Amino acid sequence: KIKEYQQTEKRIKSRRIRNWKQYGVVHDNFDELYEKYINTEHCELCSIPLTVDKYNTSTTRCLDHDHSTGLFRNVLCHSCNTKRR
């Protein structure tokens, strides 16, 4: 039963939001931010189609944020996100 719960959409969402907070992401509405993240299909910088992968590839969907303020900037591919730091 625990393994089944870990694969539910609710659990995946709560784990992702918890990770964002641990990384220092600041946002007024994490539910709204999660919906934007999930529904963004193309990188907001280079327009490449985004993928969801177990391990990061150049097209893996990433949440970009300013590391000094924590504020969300864009949903990007992993490639654009690593160049922007």
C-alpha positions in Angstrom: 0.0 0.0 0.0 2.8 2.4 0.7 4.4 1.9 -2.7 1.0 2.4 -4.3 0.6 5.7 -2.5 4.1 6.9 -3.5 3.0 6.6 -7.2 -0.2 8.6 -6.8 -0.4 12.1 -8.4 -1.1 13.6 -5.0 2.2 12.1 -3.5 4.2 13.0 -6.6 3.0 16.6 -6.4 3.6 17.0 -2.6 7.2 15.5 -3.0 8.0 17.9 -5.9 6.7 21.0 -4.0 8.7 19.9 -0.8 11.8 19.6 -3.0 11.3 23.0 -4.5 11.0 24.5 -1.0 14.2 22.7 0.1 16.0 24.1 -2.9 14.9 27.6 -1.7 12.2 28.3 -4.3 9.9 31.2 -3.1 6.4 31.5 -4.5 3.0 32.7 -3.2 1.0 29.7 -4.5 2.8 26.4 -4.9 -0.3 24.7 -6.2 -0.5 27.2 -9.1 3.2 26.9 -9.7 2.9 23.1 -9.9 0.1 23.4 -12.4 2.3 25.7 -14.6 5.2 23.3 -14.3 3.2 20.2 -15.2 1.4 21.9 -18.1 4.4 23.6 -19.7 5.2 21.5 -22.7 8.1 23.5 -24.2 11.2 25.2 -22.8 10.3 28.9 -22.2 13.8 29.9 -23.6 14.6 27.6 -26.5 11.1 26.1 -27.2 12.3 22.5 -27.3 9.7 19.9 -26.3 10.2 19.1 -22.6 10.4 15.5 -21.3 10.0 13.8 -17.9 12.9 11.5 -17.3 14.2 9.4 -14.4 17.6 10.9 -14.9 18.3 14.4 -16.3 18.8 14.7 -20.0 19.1 17.9 -22.0 15.3 18.1 -22.5 14.2 17.2 -18.9 11.7 19.7 -17.5 13.2 21.9 -14.8 11.9 24.7 -12.6 14.2 27.7 -12.9 14.6 30.1 -10.0 16.9 32.9 -8.9 19.4 31.3 -6.5 19.9 34.6 -4.6 16.2 35.5 -4.1 14.6 32.1 -4.5 12.0 33.6 -6.9 10.6 31.4 -9.7 11.7 32.5 -13.2 10.7 29.9 -15.9 10.0 26.3 -16.7 13.1 25.3 -18.8 14.8 22.3 -20.3 17.7 21.0 -18.2 20.2 22.4 -20.8 18.9 26.0 -20.6 18.6 25.7 -16.8 22.2 24.7 -16.3 23.4 27.5 -18.6 21.4 30.1 -16.7 22.8 29.6 -13.2 
